[in-house]
């Protein structure tokens, strides 16, 4: 009996122990934790594999970018595939090379480099991925679109100091050589505006602007710009838009009859005329080499003309010059419209100093008949007599008036027998001709005219001398600086990139040119031969390679 009971008790005890064992959870978290640890290690390992692949891909991408850029240069003579393979080999990545595609058009060279990268895996190999691989490519292009460049260069008197002018000539010559030898034929047009007190547009330019000039003459070739003219880059070719600068000399106080003016406000030197739309390296360099340092400084007039030569409003003038053989016919229709996708416009503005004064003659002395009469003898020697009356020197019937103390002869020539002083008729009598004020100013410096000829005579002659002095107006530096800022802003608004070079210039000039430049990166401040480095940097920027992918 007791044996059966004991057996039943044992069975019950075993059953209870089995039930407790089934309910016991001790140790299950350790198993789960071990599973999660393995999973986390696997994820971390996969991350390491991916990071190793990305590092390798990034390194290869940088190398491929460099290879594409080097091969895409339009000046590169080595075949693109050879260049790329050598580039990869030098960087220890030759085995990754697959292919090179080259596309050439008139103004563009594009190079696409195809490679691949393969990185063996450690952790991902355990899940059946033995390696990570993928393509790495880069496309680079050097594109020389149509270029329109204005070089606005200071050749004022201060450029004669030291080696300034020789350094400018060298730098400018190297610049045009770099630009034109890199550009596709017929795509780049370079215009040059040398400026001093004024800008001589040259006879070939003004010949095609005659309708726009309300008082044209052929003695010199400058235009007067003022006020709102600087608010635009355009040239207005409608009738009577501009006054031509009177040919006169306000600075010189000595004079020899029948001699050219020594320092006319608008220079008549051939080398100082603008060079318009050229692609001839030799012609441009010869032009630079003829530069001389002289006169005063009008930066705003240089920039106005430089901007105008980039403005489509000037194209009728260019077309007219083409018809005369003065500009290559490949530039017909240029300057291109602003915003043209195929054209880039640049202006390089260089100065070594600040704006100074520029003088102009206002009415009533810009036109009209003067009180000066001229007679030329058989040897073509001029004699000048001044009418002293307050009335007209010629009667209604065309007869020159005769009156005691009515005329004053102001010059003589050796052997002529003439005597300086008061006379009752102009020297030469009926053979004398009345000069226009424009002719008088072109023959005699204004200081000689007013201070030597007119003022000492007294009466109406002296009063005329005072009136002439009052009619000579100077445009001073504050106005010129404001005009410069206005035309620079207008050009930048039109999309023209402006580079400026302050060449051993004072602080005020550096500030002014920084304001004119497109950005701080396009404003250079240089000394000595550094001007060549500035021009070289600008040329490199204009011709820069652009990574397009």
C-alpha positions in Angstrom: 0.0 0.0 0.0 2.7 2.4 1.0 4.7 1.4 -2.1 1.8 2.4 -4.4 1.3 5.7 -2.6 5.0 6.4 -2.8 5.0 5.8 -6.6 2.0 8.1 -7.1 3.7 10.8 -5.0 6.9 10.5 -7.2 4.8 10.8 -10.4 3.1 13.9 -9.1 6.4 15.4 -8.1 8.0 14.7 -11.5 5.0 16.1 -13.3 5.2 19.3 -11.3 9.0 19.6 -12.0 8.3 19.2 -15.7 5.6 21.9 -15.6 7.9 24.3 -13.7 10.7 23.6 -16.3 8.3 24.4 -19.1 7.5 27.7 -17.4 11.1 28.6 -16.6 12.4 31.6 -18.9 15.9 31.9 -17.3 18.6 32.1 -20.1 16.4 33.0 -23.1 17.6 36.7 -23.2 21.2 35.6 -23.5 20.3 33.7 -26.7 18.5 36.7 -28.1 21.3 39.0 -27.2 23.8 36.8 -28.9 21.6 36.8 -32.0 21.4 40.6 -32.0 25.1 41.0 -31.5 25.8 38.9 -34.5 23.3 40.9 -36.5 24.8 44.2 -35.4 28.3 43.0 -36.2 27.1 42.0 -39.6 25.5 45.5 -40.2 28.6 47.2 -39.0 30.7 45.1 -41.3 28.5 45.9 -44.2 28.9 49.6 -43.4 32.6 49.1 -43.4 32.5 47.4 -46.8 30.3 50.2 -48.2 32.6 52.9 -46.8 35.6 51.2 -48.3 33.9 51.2 -51.7 32.9 54.8 -51.4 36.4 55.9 -50.5 37.7 54.1 -53.5 35.0 55.5 -55.7 35.6 59.1 -54.5 39.3 58.8 -55.1 38.8 57.4 -58.6 36.2 60.1 -59.3 38.6 62.9 -58.4 41.2 61.3 -60.6 38.9 60.8 -63.5 37.7 64.5 -63.2 41.3 65.6 -63.5 41.9 63.4 -66.4 38.9 64.7 -68.2 39.8 68.3 -67.6 43.4 67.8 -68.8 42.2 66.0 -72.0 39.5 68.5 -72.8 41.8 71.5 -73.2 41.6 73.0 -76.7 45.3 73.7 -76.6 46.1 70.1 -75.7 48.0 68.4 -78.6 48.1 64.9 -77.0 45.2 62.6 -78.1 42.5 62.5 -75.4 42.7 58.7 -74.9 46.5 58.8 -74.4 46.2 61.7 -72.1 43.6 60.0 -69.9 45.4 56.7 -69.8 48.7 58.4 -68.8 46.8 60.5 -66.1 45.3 57.3 -64.6 48.6 55.5 -64.8 50.5 58.2 -62.9 47.8 58.0 -60.2 48.0 54.2 -60.0 44.5 53.7 -61.5 45.3 52.5 -65.0 43.4 49.2 -64.4 40.1 51.0 -64.0 40.1 52.5 -67.5 37.3 51.5 -69.9 36.7 54.1 -72.6 37.1 57.8 -73.7 34.6 59.6 -75.9 35.6 62.9 -77.6 33.3 65.4 -79.2 34.7 68.4 -81.2 32.8 71.3 -82.6 33.9 74.6 -83.8 34.1 76.2 -80.4 33.9 73.3 -78.1 35.9 70.1 -77.1 34.2 67.7 -74.8 35.8 64.6 -73.3 33.9 61.8 -71.4 36.0 59.3 -69.5 34.4 55.9 -68.5 36.0 53.8 -65.7 34.9 51.3 -63.2 35.8 50.6 -59.6 35.7 47.1 -57.8 36.2 46.6 -54.1 36.3 43.1 -52.6 34.0 42.8 -49.5 34.7 41.1 -46.2 31.4 41.0 -44.4 29.1 41.2 -47.3 30.9 38.2 -48.8 29.2 36.1 -46.0 25.8 36.9 -47.5 26.8 36.1 -51.1 28.2 39.5 -52.2 31.9 39.1 -52.9 32.5 42.6 -54.2 31.0 46.0 -54.7 31.5 47.5 -58.2 30.2 50.4 -60.2 30.9 52.8 -63.1 32.7 56.1 -62.5 32.6 58.7 -65.3 33.3 62.4 -65.8 32.7 64.8 -68.7 34.7 68.0 -69.1 34.4 70.6 -71.8 36.4 73.6 -72.8 34.0 75.9 -74.7 35.2 79.0 -76.4 31.9 80.8 -77.4 32.0 84.0 -79.3 34.0 86.4 -77.3 33.7 90.2 -77.4 36.4 91.9 -75.3 37.0 95.6 -74.7 40.4 96.5 -73.3 40.2 100.0 -71.7 43.8 101.1 -71.1 45.3 104.1 -69.4 48.0 105.8 -71.4 48.0 109.1 -69.6 51.2 111.0 -68.6 51.7 109.2 -65.3 52.1 105.9 -67.3 55.5 107.3 -68.4 56.9 106.8 -64.9 59.4 104.1 -64.5 58.6 100.9 -66.5 54.8 101.3 -66.3 54.1 101.6 -70.0 56.6 98.9 -71.2 55.1 96.6 -68.6 51.6 97.4 -69.9 52.6 96.8 -73.5 54.1 93.4 -72.6 51.1 92.3 -70.5 48.5 93.5 -73.1 50.4 91.7 -75.9 50.5 88.5 -74.0 46.8 88.7 -73.2 45.7 89.1 -76.8 48.0 86.3 -77.8 46.6 83.9 -75.2 43.0 84.8 -76.0 43.2 84.7 -79.8 45.5 81.6 -80.0 43.1 79.7 -77.8 39.8 80.8 -79.4 38.4 79.2 -82.5 39.0 81.2 -85.7 36.6 84.1 -86.2 35.0 83.7 -82.7 36.9 86.3 -80.7 36.8 90.1 -81.3 39.0 92.3 -79.3 38.6 96.1 -79.2 41.0 98.4 -77.5 40.3 101.9 -76.1 43.4 103.8 -75.1 42.3 106.8 -73.0 43.9 110.0 -71.7 42.1 113.3 -71.4 39.7 112.1 -74.0 39.1 109.1 -76.2 39.8 109.4 -79.9 37.3 107.2 -81.7 39.2 107.7 -84.9 38.0 108.9 -88.3 36.9 105.4 -89.4 34.4 105.2 -86.5 33.0 108.7 -86.7 32.6 108.4 -90.5 29.7 106.0 -89.7 28.2 108.2 -87.0 27.9 111.5 -88.9 24.1 111.6 -88.5 24.4 111.3 -84.7 26.8 114.2 -84.5 25.2 117.6 -84.6 28.4 119.6 -85.3 30.9 117.3 -87.0 34.4 118.4 -88.0 37.5 116.5 -89.3 40.2 118.1 -87.2 40.0 115.4 -84.4 37.7 112.6 -83.5 36.3 112.7 -80.0 32.7 112.9 -78.7 31.4 114.6 -75.6 29.5 112.4 -73.3 27.6 113.7 -70.3 24.7 113.1 -67.9 22.4 110.3 -68.9 24.9 109.1 -71.6 26.6 107.2 -68.8 23.4 105.5 -67.6 23.5 103.2 -70.7 26.0 101.1 -72.6 24.3 102.0 -75.9 25.4 104.5 -78.5 22.5 106.5 -79.8 22.8 106.8 -83.6 19.7 109.0 -84.1 20.2 112.5 -85.4 22.1 115.0 -83.4 22.7 112.8 -80.4 26.2 114.0 -79.5 28.5 117.0 -79.8 31.9 116.5 -81.2 34.7 117.7 -79.0 36.0 121.1 -80.3 39.6 120.8 -81.5 41.3 123.2 -79.0 44.2 123.4 -76.6 43.5 124.7 -73.2 46.8 123.7 -71.5 49.5 125.1 -73.7 50.5 128.8 -73.4 53.0 129.0 -76.3 52.3 129.2 -80.0 53.9 129.4 -83.3 51.8 130.4 -86.3 50.9 127.7 -88.7 51.9 124.9 -86.3 49.6 122.2 -85.0 48.2 122.4 -81.5 50.7 120.9 -79.0 48.2 119.4 -76.5 44.7 119.4 -78.0 41.9 118.2 -75.7 41.2 115.5 -78.3 44.5 114.0 -79.5 45.2 113.6 -83.2 47.9 110.8 -82.9 47.1 107.8 -85.0 48.2 105.4 -82.3 45.7 106.8 -79.8 42.6 106.0 -82.1 40.6 103.1 -80.9 41.2 99.6 -82.3 37.8 98.2 -83.2 37.1 94.4 -83.3 40.3 92.8 -84.3 41.5 89.2 -84.2 44.9 89.9 -85.6 47.5 89.2 -82.8 50.4 90.9 -84.7 48.3 94.0 -85.5 47.2 94.3 -81.9 50.7 93.9 -80.5 52.1 96.4 -82.9 49.3 98.8 -81.9 50.2 98.4 -78.2 53.9 99.0 -78.9 53.1 102.4 -80.4 51.5 103.6 -77.2 53.0 106.8 -75.6 52.3 108.3 -72.1 50.7 111.7 -72.3 48.0 114.1 -71.1 45.4 113.6 -68.3 43.0 110.9 -67.2 39.4 110.3 -68.0 38.6 106.7 -67.0 34.8 107.2 -67.4 35.2 108.1 -71.1 37.3 105.1 -71.7 34.8 102.8 -70.1 31.9 104.5 -71.9 33.5 103.7 -75.2 34.5 100.2 -74.0 31.0 99.4 -73.1 29.6 100.9 -76.3 31.9 98.5 -78.3 30.1 95.6 -76.6 26.6 97.0 -77.1 24.5 95.8 -80.0 23.5 99.4 -80.8 27.0 99.8 -82.2 26.5 97.1 -84.9 25.5 99.6 -87.7 28.9 101.2 -87.2 30.7 97.9 -87.3 28.8 96.9 -90.5 29.8 100.3 -92.0 33.4 99.7 -91.1 33.2 96.2 -92.6 32.0 97.7 -95.9 35.0 100.0 -96.0 37.4 97.1 -95.2 38.3 98.4 -91.7 36.9 95.4 -89.8 36.9 91.7 -90.7 33.6 90.7 -92.4 33.3 87.7 -90.0 32.2 90.2 -87.4 29.1 91.3 -89.3 26.1 91.8 -87.0 28.4 92.2 -84.0 28.3 93.2 -81.2 25.8 90.4 -80.4 22.7 91.2 -78.4 23.1 91.1 -74.7 22.1 87.8 -73.2 23.0 85.8 -76.4 23.7 82.3 -75.2 26.6 81.9 -77.7 28.4 85.1 -76.8 30.4 86.2 -73.8 31.2 89.8 -73.2 34.1 91.1 -71.1 35.7 94.4 -70.4 39.2 94.9 -68.9 39.7 98.3 -67.3 43.2 99.4 -66.3 44.4 102.6 -64.7 47.4 103.9 -62.7 45.7 107.0 -61.3 42.6 109.0 -60.5 40.3 110.9 -62.8 41.5 114.5 -63.6 39.9 117.4 -65.5 38.6 117.3 -69.0 37.6 120.6 -70.7 34.8 121.5 -73.2 33.8 124.6 -75.0 30.2 125.5 -74.7 28.0 127.8 -76.9 28.2 130.4 -78.3 31.8 129.5 -79.1 31.3 126.0 -80.4 30.0 127.3 -83.7 29.5 130.6 -85.5 31.7 133.4 -86.9 34.5 134.9 -84.8 36.0 138.4 -84.8 39.3 137.0 -86.1 40.3 137.3 -89.8 43.1 135.3 -91.5 45.2 136.2 -94.5 47.7 133.8 -96.1 50.5 135.2 -98.2 52.1 133.7 -101.3 54.2 131.5 -98.9 51.0 130.3 -97.2 52.1 132.1 -94.0 49.1 133.1 -91.8 48.4 136.6 -90.5 45.7 137.2 -87.9 43.8 140.4 -87.3 41.1 141.0 -84.7 38.0 143.2 -85.1 37.8 145.6 -82.2 34.3 146.9 -82.7 31.1 145.9 -80.9 29.2 145.6 -84.2 29.7 143.2 -87.1 33.0 143.5 -89.0 31.4 143.1 -92.4 28.7 145.3 -93.9 25.5 144.0 -95.3 26.9 144.1 -98.8 29.9 141.9 -97.7 32.4 144.7 -97.5 35.0 144.4 -94.7 34.7 147.5 -92.5 37.4 150.1 -92.4 37.9 152.2 -89.3 40.7 153.8 -87.3 41.7 151.5 -84.4 39.1 149.0 -85.7 41.6 146.2 -86.2 44.6 144.8 -84.4 47.2 142.7 -86.2 48.5 140.1 -83.7 51.3 138.3 -85.5 54.0 138.9 -88.2 56.5 136.9 -90.1 60.1 137.8 -90.8 60.5 139.7 -94.0 56.8 140.4 -94.4 57.1 144.1 -93.5 54.0 143.7 -91.2 53.9 145.5 -87.9 51.9 144.2 -84.9 49.4 146.8 -83.7 46.3 148.8 -84.5 45.3 149.2 -88.2 42.4 150.5 -90.1 41.9 147.3 -92.1 42.6 143.6 -91.4 46.0 142.5 -92.8 45.5 141.5 -96.4 42.5 143.8 -96.9 39.8 142.2 -99.0 42.0 139.1 -99.2 41.4 138.4 -95.5 38.7 135.9 -94.6 36.6 135.6 -91.5 37.3 132.6 -89.3 34.7 130.5 -87.4 35.4 130.1 -83.7 36.1 126.5 -84.4 38.8 127.4 -86.9 40.3 129.9 -84.4 40.5 127.4 -81.6 42.0 124.8 -83.9 44.8 127.3 -84.9 45.6 129.0 -81.6 45.8 127.7 -78.0 43.0 129.3 -76.0 45.5 130.7 -73.4 47.3 132.5 -76.2 44.1 133.7 -77.6 42.6 135.1 -74.4 45.6 136.2 -72.4 47.9 137.4 -75.2 45.7 138.4 -78.1 42.4 139.5 -76.5 42.6 140.7 -72.9 45.5 143.2 -73.4 43.7 145.0 -76.2 40.9 146.3 -74.0 37.3 147.1 -75.0 35.3 144.6 -76.9 38.3 142.4 -77.7 39.1 142.1 -74.0 35.4 141.4 -73.1 35.4 138.6 -75.8 38.5 137.1 -74.2 36.7 137.0 -70.8 33.7 135.4 -72.4 35.8 132.7 -74.1 37.4 131.8 -70.8 33.9 131.5 -69.2 32.9 129.2 -72.1 35.6 126.7 -71.3 34.1 124.3 -68.8 36.0 121.7 -66.8 34.4 118.4 -65.8 35.9 117.7 -62.5 36.8 114.5 -60.7 33.6 114.0 -58.5 31.4 114.1 -61.6 33.7 111.9 -63.6 33.8 109.3 -60.8 30.0 109.3 -60.6 29.8 108.8 -64.3 32.3 105.9 -64.2 30.2 104.2 -61.5 27.0 104.7 -63.6 28.4 103.2 -66.8 30.1 100.3 -64.9 26.7 99.5 -63.3 25.0 99.7 -66.6 27.5 97.3 -68.2 27.2 94.8 -65.4 23.4 94.9 -65.6 23.7 94.0 -69.3 25.7 90.9 -68.3 29.2 92.2 -69.2 31.9 90.8 -66.9 34.2 93.6 -65.9 37.8 93.0 -64.8 39.7 95.9 -63.3 43.5 96.4 -62.9 44.7 99.1 -60.5 48.3 99.4 -61.6 50.4 101.1 -58.9 47.4 103.3 -58.4 46.5 105.4 -55.3 43.8 104.2 -52.8 41.0 106.3 -54.3 41.6 104.7 -57.7 41.7 101.2 -56.2 38.4 101.8 -54.5 36.8 103.2 -57.6 37.9 100.2 -59.7 36.8 97.7 -57.1 33.4 99.3 -57.3 33.5 99.0 -61.1 34.5 95.4 -61.2 32.0 92.6 -61.4 33.2 91.2 -58.0 36.1 91.3 -55.7 37.6 88.3 -57.5 37.7 90.3 -60.8 39.5 93.3 -59.3 43.3 93.2 -59.4 45.8 95.5 -57.6 49.3 95.1 -59.0 52.7 96.6 -59.2 55.5 96.3 -61.7 55.6 93.1 -63.8 52.6 91.8 -61.7 50.5 93.4 -64.4 51.4 90.5 -66.7 50.2 88.1 -64.0 46.9 90.0 -63.7 46.3 89.9 -67.5 47.3 86.2 -67.6 44.8 85.4 -64.8 42.1 87.2 -66.6 42.8 85.4 -69.8 42.8 82.1 -67.9 39.5 83.0 -66.3 37.9 83.8 -69.7 39.2 80.6 -71.2 38.6 78.5 -68.1 37.6 74.9 -68.2 34.2 74.0 -66.8 33.5 70.6 -65.4 30.0 69.9 -66.7 29.3 66.5 -65.1 
